[in-house]
């Protein structure tokens, strides 16, 4: 299983500006060639730059409906119509409300061709997740965040990828991550704060879950250009390989 980090940034605090957004795209990943995992604001830019074939993508997986994880979906769906002439159905998976949110965004942005089920040329199939789900190569568990959020476990060819899109590492989320070959997680604050994940919290969770490697996205702007310092905080509590990817980094799970 191959994972490509198309965009690695989250929302940027005031004052950071182009120090982050001019360098890294918003959170989005490609699993092999057929699953998009998260579609943050402006995700289409890096999707196009990497040459992703949007006719081949079968599923879009979304952890929660915050803009840096989801709002880029509207231009992805429009591009499938306007550029790729897609005809195959597309499944969109995420928290409750994702169907209404997606259709509402398309209407709000005036993307009426993409919003119109007859004019679009391909079917949108929405799957709104429950507390836990298991279908095909995907398992999910609801996490803990101010809005409904879900973690994903994907298994292909005897390899397991786990993704935590901003939940605290609850017992349920840790159980889903257990033994994964690669744990990918957002790390949005330097130190533990409320519901946000810190690098040290990630290291502790990775060790507790018994995973082999970890990779981070959405890391704090405080560590822009300071990857060794950031990695060192995770390594205080985790002895395995720690990957701090740039946009367009591709790894084998």
N, C-alpha and C positions, 0 to 999 in steps of 0.2 A: 504494500500500500504506500502510495506517494502522497506527501502533503506539501503544498506550496503556500507560503505566506504571501498573499497578494497585498495586504495592508496590515500594519502592525500597531497603528496609533489608536488612541481613544480620544475623548473630548479633551481639549487643551484649556488649562486655566488662563484667565486674563493675564496678558503680559508676555505669554510665550509665543503666540502668533506663529509666524513663519519659521521660528526655530524648530518647530515640530511638523506642522502641516505642510510646509514647503519641502520637507524631506521624506515624510512617511504618509502613506494613505491610511484611511480609516480601516478599522478591523474587518478583514475578509480573508478567507482561506479556500483553497481548492483541494478536494480529496480525489486522488487519481484525476480523472477528467470529467467526472459525472456528478459530483456533489459540490455545491457552494455552501460553505459554512460561515454564516454571518455576511451581511451586506451593509456595512456602515455607510455613512454619508459620503457620497462621491466614489463609491466602490467601483463604479463602471470605468473610471479612468485607468486604474491599475489592471482591471480585468482585460480591457482592450490592449493596454501596453504589454501584457504578458501573452497576448494572443490566445486567450481562452475561447474555445469554440462553444458559443452559447446554444448551438443546436444540439450539442452532445450532453449538456448538463440536464440531469433528470430530476434532481431535487435541490431545493434551497432550504437549509436548516438554520433556524434563527433561535437564539437562546432567550432573548427578551426584546421588548419593543422600544428600547431607548435608541435615540437617533444614530449613535455611533455603532450600532449593531444591526440596524434594520432599515433606516430610511432610504438607503441607496437602492432598495429593491425596485423602486418605481422606474428608474432609468434602465436597470437591467431588463425588466419586462418590456419596456418600450423598445429597447435595442433588439430584442428577440423578434419583434414585429418589423421594425423599420429597416433593419440591416440584415438580419439572418433569415428572415422569412420562415420562421419556425412553424412546424405543423404538429410535432409530437406534444402530447400533454406534459405539463410541468407540475410537479408536486411541491407545495410550499408548506413546511412543517414548523410549528412553533407554538407559543402559548395561546391560551384562549383570547379571542379577539383579533387574531392575526388576519383572518379573512376580511373582516370589516375595516381594519386598519389599512390593509393593502389596497382595497378598492377605494377607500376614502382618499388615500394619498394620490392615487391616479386621477381621480376626479378633481381634487384640489389643484394638482399641477397642470390640469388641462390636457392630460394625455388620454384623450377620449378613445383613440383607436385601441390602445392597450387595455383600457377599462371595459370596452364593449366586447362581451363574450362572442358575439357573432363576427365582428370585424377583426378581432385579434388574430384569428387563424389557428390558434392552438388553445387547448383547454387548460384552465387553472384548477388544480385539485388541492384543496386545503385540508390539512390534518392538524387539528388543535389538540395538544397533548394533555393527558391526565396526570395524576400523581406519578405513575410509572407506566412505561410502555415498552413493548418489545415486538418489533416487526422487521422482517428481512434481516439486514445486517446491523440494525440500529437498536440500542437500548437507551432509554432516557429516565431521568428522575427529576422531579421538581426540587429546586433548591430554595434558598432563603435570600431575599433581596426586597427592596421596597416595592418593586413590581414583580409580577409573576415571571420566574426565570427557570430554565431547564438546562441540565447538563446532559451531554451526549456521550455514548460509548459506541464505537463502530469497529466491527471485527471483520477482517477480510484476509484470506490466505494465511490463517493462523497468526495474524498480527492484530493488535488491539490499540486503537487510538481513543483517548478520553479527552473531552473538552469541557472545561468549566467556564461558562461565559459570564461570570461575575457573581455567582452565589458564594455565600460563606461555605466553608467545608463542613457541612453538617454530616451526621452519621450516614444519612442516605446517599449523599454525594460521594463520600469516601468509599462506601460499599460499591458504588457503581465504578469508581476508579480503580478498585483493587486489582493489582497485578498487571496493569496496563503496560504495554511496551513503551508508550509515550503519553505523558500527561501534558496537555496544553492548557494554560490558564491565563486569564487576565490578572494583572498585578497593578493596581491603580493608585496605591499610596505608599510612601516610603515606610511608614509605621502603621501598625494596626489602628484602624479608625472606623468605628461603627460597623457598617456592613461591607466595607471595602477590604480587599485582600492585600496584604503586605508581602514583600519578598520572603521575610522570615516565616510568615504563616504558610506560604506556599511550600517552603522547604520542609516544615513540620508535617504538613498534609501529605506530601509526596512520600516521605519516609513511612508515615503511618499506613498509607495505602499500598506500600510495597511495589511502587512502580519502578521501571528501569531508567527512564530518562524524563526530563521535564523541559518544556519550552514555554516562553512567556510572550504575551502580546499585551498591548494597551498598558505598557509600563509607565511609571511616573516620569514626567518631563524632567524632574530633578536629576535623572540618570542619563539624560541624552548625552551621548559621547563618553559615558562613564560605565561602560558595560562590565568591566572587571570589578568595580566597586559593587555594582548591582548583583552580579553573579556571586560575589563573596557573601552577601547577606543570605542568599538562598542556601549556599554551601555550608553555612553554619549548622544547618539541620538536615542536609541531604547530601549523601556521598556519591550519587550517580552523576551522569552527564547532564549539564545544564546548557541549554541552547538559548541564546538571545538573538533571534533572527532579524535580519533586515527584510524590507519589502523584496519580494521575488526570490527569497531563499526557498529552496526545495530540498526536502529530506526524505529518506526512506524510513518508514515507521518500524 
